[in-house]
Every structure is written in structure tokens, then in C-alpha cells.
Amino acid sequence: MARPSHMVVDLGALIHNYQWACQLAPKAQTMAVVKANAYGHGAVACATALEPYAPAFGVACIEEAIELRKAGISKPIVLLEGTFTPDEVTVAAEQDFWVMVEDPTQVHAILNAHLSKPLTVWIKVDTGMHRLGLSPQKVGGYYQQLLNSPNVSNHIVFATHFASADETNNSFTSVQLKVFMETTAPFNQPVSLANSPAIMAWPEAHGDWNRAGFMLYGNSPLDAHHPSSEGLKPVMQMCSAVTSLRHIDAGETVGYAQKWRAERPSTIATVAIGYGDGYPRNAESGTPVMVNGQRAGIAGRVSMDMITVDVTDLNDVNIGDPVCLWGKGLNINEVASHAATIGYELMTRVTQRLPIKYTQ
């Protein structure tokens, strides 16, 4: 016996999506980004499934990289935010982590380190997002210092990050691309520009290395439908079941603060999922769920361990019927839109209370 709530992660779909990213940019090498526990899907399991296909992995920090190494992942791992303290530089060299540098402090930490072998360094250029990266005017000087250092391999990659590539009609991506190309052209080194939305919608941004993240997990990051999204298969499914049913009269209310009031005699199903599992508390009434393959809407506030669903118009609902909160048949981005957030956040906020069942 167990609470019916769980996650299903389809590793076969994950591999399919990775291969789709490669098909969209056949001339590039495509890194698999597995930061934030592979966007909530389980970093070790996802990296293990992708290692036969991906030439490298991307993570946010050295702790995430060490977890993969301890699990037996041997491919290069890029620290996308670089190192946070000087001692991490030594660990990165020992473990064959590739290190992003985006700040003079990180450059100096590498130059001043005592390393047994040189590091592979990626230089991030701030092309206008103004979050991370060296200013274009200073890139050349830091590049020469790194290139001349025995601590750095000759294989230096230049990278940037797009602020608005998910907005397919936003010209700022083209502005950033122009700044990047003008800055890095003199150095004749490999480049990495494209994140998931740029892989899907900005082919001119495909470089030597692409960084596939959100799209690997089967959902489009783009703000509008695009042909490239048709090749994606959802990887994560949040599942539970109906645990209670009740009939209420018109005028009665459901849940905390009486926020939902029945306009007619109604049937309410209670489902064992809540914000304690990572389901968004601010999901509004009407947020879609799938009950036994039928579409229904939340009625009232999300509780820590439960939600209530109006199943009045559904056929033959019973205790134990399966419920899909997002996944196959219910896109996570649609659910996110009812909670004033994005699919990225819903994926990464899933808590450890939900066990993950992996399928191939």
C-alpha cells in the first residue's frame, strides 16, 4: 500500500528529444543540460540514459557535476556558472570538468591556481542580457591571458546566453548574435550560443556547441507554436488518483477560504497531490487535470497534500481512478499558465516526496 502520487519519467522519450535536438542542428555538437536534478527528472538517471549519445553534459555548479562523476558519468561536464570559490578550480581540473568564466574573479582564480593538468575553459560574453559574462570590450584581454596560461588548454570555447530567444518575433536575439560574432570573430575558436529556444527557432545561432535543456524534457520553450515543437515527446508525467468523492448542493463551497462556490449540484473529487509535492499552490480554479483520461478543472485552493476537482460533467468517476496533473495529454506549459508561472518552474519544484518511476 502506498499513496498513489508519483512521477513517471520516460527515458525513451528523453533520448528521442535529444536526438531531435541533434537533427535540428546537425552541424553542431549538442550538450545535454541536466542542471537542477535534470529539471526535476533525476540527473543521474537522465545522464546515464543520455551518455551513449551526448558528447558532454551541462550543470549549474560543481556539486551537480560531482554527483554525476560519482555515479560513473565519464563524459565532459561543463560548469555553466563556472566556479564559485578558488578551490573549485583544482577539483574541476582533477575531474575533467570544463569551466565557464564570466567574471574577472573567475579568470584570476584559474590563472593563479596550481594545477596538475590544464583546464578546458569556456568564456561567456555578455551580449546584452547583463546577468553573466565578460563585457565585449574586455573579452580579448582576458582571452589572451587565459590562452597564454599553462593552466588552460588551447581549446577555448566562447559562449553567450540569449535573453529572449523564446520570443520568436523579438529582434533582440539578432542584436545579441551580432554583438557576439563581432566580439569573437578575431579569435577563431569554437562558439556556443544556442539554448533550447535558439536550437528550435534560431538556426543562425547554431554554433559549434548547442546547449539543449528544457526541450530535452519534451516541452517547447517558445512563446508560439513552431514546427520544431512537433518532434518533442513529454518525458515527465505527474500522476495521482481520486481518493474521495462527494456530492454538494448549489451554493456550497469547497476548500480553504471558500474560494470556489458550486453554481449547480456538483460532484467533487479529491486527489492526493498538493503543494507539498510541488504542485503549484497558486493554480487557479479551472486549472486543467485529466481524470481517467477526461479533462476536468480544479475547484478551490490547492492544499499541501490534496486538490479538489469538479468532475460533475465527467462519466463514471470512481475512487482509485488515475489522475494526470501534467504530461501526456496535458502540456505542462498549459498548467503553468494557470499558475502565473512557466513549465521550467513546475518541473524543477517537484519535491522528493514524489517517488519517480522510470520507463524506457
N, C-alpha and C positions, 0 to 999 in steps of 0.2 A: 504494500500500500504506500502511496506517496501522493503528495499534492500534484495535481495534473499539469501545473505550469512548467514549461521548459522551452528551450530554444532548439531548433533543428538547423544545422549548418550543412549545406550541400557542397562538399568539396569538389564533386564533379562539376557543378556549376561554376565554382571558383576557378578551376582550371580552364573551363570554357571561356570565361570572361577574360582571363589573362591572355589566352590565345587570340581572342577577338581584339584586344588592345594591340597585340603584335600585328595582326592583319591590317589594322587601321594605319599603322606606321611601319611598314615592312623594312624600311631602310635604317631604322633606329634599333638600339638595344633598349629593352623595356624593363626597368626596375619594378619589382613588386613592393609596394609600400605597405608595411604591416605594423605601423605605429599604433599606439593606443590599443594594444592587445588585438591587432589586426581589425581595427574599427569594431571591437566588441566580439569578434568571431573566434578568438583564440589564436594568439600569434604563433605558438609552437605548431599547432595542428595545421594552420594555413601555410606557414613557411615550409613545413615538411612536405605538404602536398605539392607546393609550387617549386621546390628546389630542383627537380629534374628539368624544369622549363625556364626558370628565371636566372639570368646571369648575376643578379645582385638583388639585395633587399634594402629597403629604406626604413629607418626608425627615427624617433624623435630624440632619443637620449641613450647614453651608454648602458644604463640599466636594462633597457629593452634589448640592446644588442647582446649583452652578456647572457641574458636568458636564452636567446637563440643559440649562441655558441654552446652553452651547457647542454642544450637539447640535441646537439650534434649537427647543427646547420653550419656548413663549411664555406658557403659562398660569401663573397664580399658583402659587408653590411655598411651602408652609408649612414653616418650620424647627421641627420638633416639639419639639426640646430647646432652642430659642432660640439665642442667640449665646453663644460661649464666651469671646470677648475683645471689648473695646470697638470695635476697628477693623472687626469684622464688621458692626456696625450700619450703618456707611456703605455697605458693599458691599451689604447687604440692601436699603437704600433705592434704590440705583442699579439693582439688578437686579430690583426689584419682588418681593422675597421677603417673605412675611408671617412675622412673628416671634412665637413663643411667648415669654412671660415667666413664669417660675415662681419667681424669686428676686429679692430686693431689689437685688442687684448688677446684674442684667439691666435692671431698671426704671431705675436710676440711669444706666446706660450709654446708654440711649435718651434720657433727659431731658437729659443733658449733651452729646449728640452735636451736631455741626454738619452738618445735612442739607440737601440741595437740594430735597427734597420729603418729605412726611410718610410715615411707615410705617403699614402695617396691622398692628395688634397683636392677638394672642390672649393672654388672661390665663388661666393654668392655676390652678385651685383645688385644693388638697389636701383631698379629701373623705374621706380615711381610708386611702389606700394608703401615704402617708408615704414617697414616693420623690421626687416633684417637686411643686411647686405652692406658691402662697401660702396661708397659713392663712386660713380663712374670716373670722376676726376682723379681719384686716388688708387684705382684698381691697378694701373700699370706699375706704380712704385712698389706696391705690396706683392704683386706678381713676380717682379724681378727679385725681390728679397727671398721669396719662397723658392723660386726656381734655382737660385744660387746656393740654397742651404743644403747641406748633406742630409738633413732630416726629412727632405721632401723628394719624392720620386719625380722624374721628368714628366710623368703622366698627370698633368693638372687639368681638371675639368672646370669650365666656367658655367655657372648656373644662375637662374633668376626665378622669381615666382610671380605669377600673374595675379593681379588684384580682381579682375572682372572677366576672366575667360568664360565663366558660366553664363554671362550675358552675351548672347551671340551677336547682338547688334551694337555692342559697346565698342567704340573705336579705340578705347584706351589700351586694349591689348596690342593693337598695331603700334601705338605710341611706344609702349614698353619694348616691343620687339625691335623697333628701330633703334632705340637707345642701346639695347643690349648688343645688337650687331655692330653698331658703330664703336662701342667700347671694346669689344673682344676681337674684332677682325684682325688687328695687328699681331695677335699672339699665336694664331694658327694652332689652337688647341681644341679638343672636343668640347661640345656645349650641351647643356641640358636646360630646356625651357619648359617643356610641356608637362603639365599635370593632367589629371583626368579630363577636365573640360577642354583643354587645349588638344589633347590626343584626339578627342571626339569631334571637335568643331573648328580647330585652327591648324590645318595641315601645314601652313607656312611656319608654324612654330615647332614642328617636329625636328629635333636635333639628333645628335649622336646618341644621347641618352634621353629616354622619356621616363616619367615617374607616374606609374599607374597606381592610384589609391582607391578612392571611392568607387570608381567604376568596376574594380575587381569584384566588388561585393554585390554587383548586379543591379545597380540603380544609377540613373542618369543624374549628373550634377548640373545639367543645363537648364536654363530658365524656360525653354520651349521645346516642343517635340523636335527631334532631329533624327534623320535616318540612321545615324550611328548608334542610337539607343536601342534600335530593334534587335541588335545582336546580343543584348545583355540578358542574363538569367538571374533572378534573385537567389541569393545564397542563404540569407538568414530568414527564418520564419519563427516569430514569437507565437507560441501555442499555449492554450489552456483548455478549459472545459466549463460547461454550465454546472454549477454546484447547487443551485437553488432556483426555484420558480415560484412566482406568486402573482395573483390577480388583484388589481387595485381598481377602485372606482374613479370616475371622472372627478377631478378636483383634488385628489390625494397627491402627496408629494413623495419624492424619492431622494434619499441621500442626505449628506451633510448640508445644513443651511437651507434645506427645502428649495434648492435651486431649480429643480425640474418638477413641473406640475402636469399631471395627466389631463389632457383635453377630452378624453374619452375613456371608457373602460379599457384597461391596458394589461398586458402580460409583461412582467419584468423578470429577466433572467439575471442572476448573479454569477459572475465569472471570477475565478481565482487568479487575478492579476492586479497589480496596483503599482503605485509609485515606488514601493519598496523593492519592486522587481526592475524598475527602470521605465515603466510605462509613464508617460508624461502626466503629471497632476493637472496641468492646465489644459488638457484636452477638453474641448467644449462638448456640451450636449450635441448629439448628432454625429460625432466623430465615428467614422465607419469601422465596423468589425464584421468578420464573417463567422456566422453561427451555422455549423453543419453545412457549409457551402453557400449559405444565404446571407445577403447583406442586411445589416441592421445598424442601429446607431446607439451610442452611449446615452444613457438617461441619468443626469445628475453628475455630481462631482466624483472624480477618481479618488478612491480611498487608498490607504497604504497597501492593502492586501487584496482588494476587490474592486471591480467595477460593476455597475448595473447597466443593463442593455434593454432597450424597448424591442421586444420580439413579437409585438401584437400582430404584425402583418406576416409573420413567418409561418410556414407549415410545419406542424408536428415537431415542436421543440421539446426535448426531454432532458432531464438531468443526466449528465455524462456526455452530452453532445460536444463534439470538438469545436473549439473557437480559435480562429486565426486573428491575431491582432495586427500583424503585417507579414508580408511575404508573398507567396504565390497567390495571385488573385487579388491582392490588396497591396498596392505600392506604398512603401514606407514614406515616400515623399508626400503622398496624399494625406496620410495620417499626420505627418509633421505640420502640414499646412493648417490643420485644425487645432494645433497646439502652439501656434506662433513660433515655430522653430524650423529646423531643417533635418533631413534624413540623417546627415552626419551625426548630429547630436543624439538622436534616438538610438542609433547603433551603438555609440560609444558609452551611453549612460546605462546600458543593461547591467544589472548588478550580479554579484556572484551567487545570489540565492537561486537564480535560474540555472539548472543544470543544462549542459549542452550535449545534444545527441548528434554525432557526426554521421553523415551518409556520404556515399561516393556516387 
